[in-house]
């Protein structure tokens, strides 16, 4: 009876969320339609109004997820062509950005790691080195989840790889689903895979979108090593430490220790794949010396993986298993940013942002806080993957007003929109909830603790670090 009530409540909650999403999507679509109607009599401003209609529709559909993201992206690009809001070279410029091909290649790499079982094998080997108490298992799962971001460039596959291991540990520790210990282990994988890995440019879709938009709009290519140097101390290590502390604070309970996690030895396929990934990782981390864009390193690794003689992925995987929908999604996001710049909407958004938040203070420290807070607030509306649509185009004007370097503003925006208050802002967190029996409220508590820690301690640490390395 209790189980039936839980299922009924969960279904009612899902229906409520769908109804709210559908209502917001209809409202956003109606507003976009109104802007199109107004554009018919707007004369010289008709292209700007049509572009606003496109942006409103895009943000609404991306934020509510009523359509698959790749369908939304294709729809937006099609409407942009039919509405003649910009030249086709601008509309499809997202396909020319290196970050798009970084994601394309990353999907192939991630699929090969998952198919070969390399991620699970490495996780089991690391976990098998210690006798696992609940606290030790939580710490190790967060560390493994974060480190796996160097090898598997997509968040959701990493969660799918690690969640069965976490739930298997919970079962071995005799922790029932929904208990504190079970919840802590599951969140260690879900949040550990997501939040600290924003320090790795290849490891999270919003980071790839942000860096791609920077390259598309400002012509600035941020190297893998440079990005890691900027974000690893605070966005990576500090967040991981706070996450572990939050989970141990909220979800500790007595549990049976586990000491029998075993992994099979590497087979020849796994050894070959590991060699390819280690070489790619070395080239990524040394790109400040050799100058090869991370996308082309990833593409080289993908070509090796797909090469038939290497036998690193099944022959039919490219057409049967690999999902390239996120590539279209990123292309759509980057194209929207390019259209906004082409039609001057970035100046309008900048004027609003600079009026809404007084960024003209004299302190670099306060300006960094304000940029971070503004970015976090925009993410509440757009969700993390779509936040760069609005944030990257206005960075130049924010830099001019605050006196902060453009690169500092752009990196502060990333810190802001990756500091999320609620799970809906990060789609992989929703995927995590679908794979385990964790209450949304428990995940919200962790998100709020992480956000509070970032604003109270993380931003000051970021300021000190960036000052020390000359970014500010």
Helices and strands as residue ranges (DSSP letters): H 2-39, G 43-45, H 46-64, H 69-82, H 88-91, G 93-96, H 98-116, H 118-127, H 134-147, G 148-150, H 155-172, H 180-194, G 196-199, H 205-218, H 224-231, I 232-238, H 239-251, H 268-285, H 287-290, H 294-306, G 308-310, H 317-320, H 325-342, H 345-356, H 364-382, H 384-402, H 406-417, G 423-425, H 427-435, H 440-453, I 454-458, H 459-469
